[in-house]
Amino acid sequence: MTKGYVPVQPQGRASGQSAPAVNTAELNTAVNTAEANTESNTALKTAETNTGSNAAIAAPQPPFPDADLMYIVDLLPPDEQLRYQEVREFLQSRIRAASIDYWNREEFPFGLLAELGKYGLGGLQTDGTSKLFKGLMYVEVARADVSLSALVGIHNELIVGMIDELGSAEQKARWLPGLTAFTQLGAFALTEPDHGSDIAGGLETTARLDGDEWVINGAKRWIGAGTIADFALVWARDVADQHIKGFIVETDRPGYTATKIANKIGLRIMQNADIVLDEVRIPAANLLPGATSFSKANELLRDSRAWVGWQGAGIQLAAFDVARAYSLQRRQFGKELARFQLVQQQLAEILGNATASLALMAQLARIQEEGKLEMVQAAMAKATTTRLARASVAMGRSLLGGNGISSDYEMGKLFGDAEILYTYEGSYEINSLIVARAVTGKSAFV
Ligand SMILES: Cc1cc2nc3c(=O)[nH]c(=O)nc-3n(C[C@H](O)[C@H](O)[C@H](O)COP(=O)(O)OP(=O)(O)OC[C@H]3O[C@@H](n4cnc5c(N)ncnc54)[C@H](O)[C@@H]3O)c2cc1C
């Protein structure tokens, strides 16, 4: 449960309705209300003595409550705008505050997963929605909780997407209904203990065809949902032709062991695992027929890199929500933090970073829709929004002073989560190398 401040609940605009202009009268009311409090920090103290979420001052709704200053959501068609508002309200009211305790305890919220399923978030990849809608869903899940947005993104882009695009008719029939309903989960098992950035060349896990079975041996590291998934999509090198191939390995197969990686500084809800594959036997039919070389998975890996770009935008909007709400309620030197120029500059910078990220991603969705997205744009978007995210959460953390250290105030949670976005799906450095190689024609990887 968040303590000490009442987050500004984003309340989206109805479809077609223009955003409220900055309303100075409303702003002045906010300022005057706060100024009328003779005791500094009345709001915070009131909130701390109450457990109810509406305990603090009735903070007036600030202008641009949804922080979409560039009207990105208005680019969606009316039916998707309606669905967007519905899902977003659910995420803000049901997921955002509830996720904090799970994050603290490094515990997976199975109940919340079921609710995400009811809102269709397990089926974004195959339900025919636009790329922009899917991206804005990733933004809003990240704005509510970054770990769950990792789960939703990996699930759609790398599990449902791989089976839908590269799987056999039998594999699709067996797995897609449960996956898209979010009643089943897959884990994407590529990274290894000794190979992260150089995985494409260095992958050591092996697959050997023995009669009508594949025998898999090796180890994987950092695998999201590895301890709770129904199957892992394991990438292994076929000893016969040396190609890297994708296999569905059910997690109850003898020889599959997953151990949770504990004590992470971010993404603490996501159950990342060390996996050992010791002579694991799977039917020959568990090979994804479309994944008979790593390059076949390239389009999906490119799209999943872009998904992290959306996460980078979402986490910054979350940081902005928290920073703005806090600055309007916390009082020092007899006035709200929001009245200090240096604080205003930080708020403007966080929102500017978030908006630049969102606008970049909206254009990425456009070229993706036109079939023009290549790895260079996905890498640039991922590297840029996660770089900005790191800067934004650092500003937000400092803006909350000591309270920015605590996950109780949400900002500490965002601060840790940003580190993961910066590192996974290709680290910041590796994505930068991909971009610079494309624009110079020179590779600087080794
Ligand atoms: C929380 C979390 C969740 C994850 N989830 C998954 C998952 O579900 N499935 C999965 O398969 N993987 C997952 N990963 C793995 C992730 O993709 C890797 O951590 C990432 O690719 C970096 O690899 P590495 O950690 O081995 O770092 P390394 O490759 O060892 O890199 C260490 C440092 O060296 C730098 N570096 C490496 N090579 C170069 C170079 N040529 N030039 C310049 N700098 C270089 C890197 O940028 C980095 O800063 C996850 C990771 C984390 C932390």
The ligand as an ORCA input file, in Angstrom:
! r2SCAN-3c Opt
* xyz 0 1
  C      15.792     -9.032    -14.958
  C      16.229     -9.633    -16.247
  C      15.315    -10.350    -17.002
  C      15.744    -11.037    -18.145
  N      14.861    -11.826    -18.828
  C      15.327    -12.643    -19.801
  C      14.470    -13.653    -20.387
  O      13.279    -13.772    -20.027
  N      14.990    -14.472    -21.334
  C      16.287    -14.370    -21.754
  O      16.684    -15.157    -22.613
  N      17.119    -13.419    -21.228
  C      16.667    -12.575    -20.255
  N      17.514    -11.628    -19.701
  C      18.913    -11.562    -20.135
  C      19.302    -10.248    -20.790
  O      18.835    -10.194    -22.091
  C      20.832    -10.115    -20.657
  O      21.090     -9.817    -19.312
  C      21.412     -9.050    -21.563
  O      21.346     -9.433    -22.905
  C      22.874     -8.731    -21.211
  O      23.619     -9.916    -21.122
  P      24.535    -10.190    -19.835
  O      23.732     -9.913    -18.620
  O      25.102    -11.554    -19.964
  O      25.683     -9.114    -19.869
  P      27.076     -9.209    -20.705
  O      26.815     -9.619    -22.104
  O      28.031    -10.007    -19.905
  O      27.523     -7.683    -20.713
  C      28.115     -7.036    -19.576
  C      28.415     -5.594    -19.959
  O      29.335     -5.556    -21.031
  C      28.812     -4.805    -22.107
  N      29.265     -5.365    -23.374
  C      29.224     -6.654    -23.792
  N      29.723     -6.778    -25.016
  C      30.099     -5.539    -25.410
  C      30.682     -5.008    -26.606
  N      30.965     -5.758    -27.666
  N      30.915     -3.676    -26.636
  C      30.597     -2.882    -25.597
  N      30.061     -3.319    -24.455
  C      29.802     -4.631    -24.367
  C      27.307     -4.867    -21.950
  O      26.658     -3.771    -22.575
  C      27.157     -4.840    -20.430
  O      27.217     -3.515    -19.995
  C      17.096    -10.911    -18.583
  C      17.978    -10.134    -17.839
  C      17.567     -9.513    -16.672
  C      18.577     -8.735    -15.879
*
